[in-house]
Amino acid sequence: MPSVALAVTDGMLHYELSVALEVFGADLTHVVDPWYDFSLCGSGLVSVDRFRLEPDRGLDHLAHVDTVIIPGWADTDRDPPAELVEAVRAAHAAGARVASLCTGAFILGAAGLLDGRRATTHWAHTAELARRHPAATVDPGVLYVD
C-alpha cells in the first residue's frame, strides 16, 4: 500500500491543508484498493488559523513514506521552521516523492529541492520565490509543474 504523509507546522494555509486531507486522508478504497496509508506528521500540536491539529507522527516519519505533501505556507516573508526543512530534505534523500501545494514551494526551496528545477507557486508570489531561490527556474505562467 503506498504511503502518503502530510507535513504540517504552524503557519500552514488551511485551504491547501484541507484539500490534501480530503484527497489522501479519506478512505477511498471503494474507488481504488489499496488506497493510501495516510499520516499527518508534525512536531506537536499545530495551529492552522483557527484549527488545532494533533499529528499522528513526528516529522521524522517523513523519511519513511513514499510521498510527502507540503501544504501552502502562509507567511512567505518568514523562513519555514528548520525542523520542517530538514525533515523534507531527509525524506527526499530517502527517496520520497515530495510535492507542495501553492506557497508550499517556499519550503521546498528552503530545503534546496528546487535547485536546478522548474517550479511555480501562487501567481502573487512567483517573483519572490524566484528572488529567494535563484537556482530554480520559476515559471509564473503555469498552475503546476512535475
C-alpha positions in Angstrom: 0.0 0.0 0.0 1.5 3.4 -1.0 2.1 5.8 1.9 1.5 9.5 2.0 2.4 11.9 4.7 1.1 15.4 5.1 3.7 17.6 6.7 2.2 20.2 9.0 3.5 23.0 11.1 2.2 26.3 12.4 1.8 28.8 9.6 0.3 26.5 7.0 -2.7 27.6 4.9 -5.9 25.8 6.0 -7.3 25.5 2.5 -4.4 23.6 1.0 -4.2 21.5 4.1 -7.9 20.6 3.9 -7.5 19.7 0.2 -4.7 17.3 0.8 -6.5 15.8 3.8 -9.6 15.3 1.6 -7.7 13.6 -1.2 -5.3 11.4 0.7 -6.8 11.2 4.2 -10.3 10.0 3.1 -10.9 6.3 2.8 -11.4 5.8 -0.9 -10.8 2.1 -1.1 -14.2 1.8 -2.8 -12.6 3.7 -5.8 -9.1 2.2 -5.7 -7.9 -0.6 -3.4 -5.5 -0.3 -1.9 -5.8 3.4 -1.2 -3.1 5.3 0.6 -1.7 4.7 4.1 -2.1 8.3 5.2 -0.4 10.1 8.1 -0.4 13.6 9.4 3.2 14.5 10.5 4.3 17.4 12.7 6.4 18.2 15.7 3.5 18.6 18.1 0.1 20.3 18.3 -0.2 22.5 15.2 -2.2 25.7 14.8 -3.6 26.4 11.4 -5.7 29.6 11.5 -8.4 28.6 14.0 -7.8 24.9 13.6 -5.7 22.8 16.0 -4.2 19.6 14.7 -2.7 16.8 16.5 -0.3 14.9 14.2 -0.2 11.1 14.1 3.6 11.0 13.9 6.6 13.2 14.2 8.3 14.9 11.3 11.0 12.2 11.3 8.4 9.8 9.8 8.6 11.8 6.5 11.7 9.8 5.6 9.7 6.6 5.7 6.9 7.3 3.3 6.5 7.2 -0.4 5.1 10.7 -0.9 5.3 13.8 1.2 2.8 16.6 0.7 3.6 20.2 1.8 0.5 22.5 2.1 0.7 26.2 1.4 2.9 28.4 3.6 1.0 31.4 5.0 3.8 33.9 5.5 6.3 33.7 2.7 8.3 36.5 4.2 9.1 34.3 7.1 11.6 31.4 6.9 9.9 28.0 7.5 11.0 26.1 10.6 14.4 24.5 10.3 13.0 21.2 11.7 10.5 21.0 8.8 13.0 21.9 6.2 15.4 19.2 7.5 12.7 16.6 7.6 11.7 17.4 4.0 15.3 17.2 2.9 15.7 13.8 4.7 12.5 12.5 3.1 13.8 13.4 -0.4 17.2 11.9 0.3 15.5 8.7 1.4 13.7 8.5 -2.0 10.3 10.0 -1.2 8.4 11.9 -3.8 7.9 15.4 -2.5 5.1 17.7 -3.6 3.9 21.1 -2.5 0.7 23.0 -2.9 0.8 26.7 -3.7 3.2 28.6 -1.5 4.5 25.3 0.0 7.0 25.7 -2.8 8.9 28.1 -0.4 9.5 25.2 1.9 10.8 23.0 -1.0 13.0 26.0 -2.0 14.4 26.3 1.6 15.2 22.6 1.5 17.2 23.1 -1.8 14.8 20.8 -3.7 14.0 23.4 -6.3 17.6 24.0 -7.3 18.1 23.3 -11.0 14.4 22.6 -11.5 11.4 24.3 -12.9 9.0 25.4 -10.2 5.9 27.6 -9.7 3.8 28.9 -6.9 0.8 31.2 -6.4 1.0 33.9 -9.1 1.3 36.7 -6.4 4.4 35.1 -5.0 6.3 33.9 -8.1 8.7 36.9 -8.2 9.6 36.4 -4.5 10.1 32.7 -5.0 12.5 33.4 -7.9 14.3 36.1 -5.9 14.8 33.8 -2.9 15.7 30.7 -4.9 17.7 31.9 -7.9 18.9 28.3 -8.6 15.3 27.4 -9.5 13.6 28.3 -12.8 10.3 29.8 -11.6 7.6 29.8 -14.2 4.8 32.3 -13.4 2.7 31.2 -16.3 1.7 27.7 -15.2 -0.5 26.2 -12.5 1.8 23.3 -11.7 5.0 21.6 -12.7 6.1 18.0 -12.4 
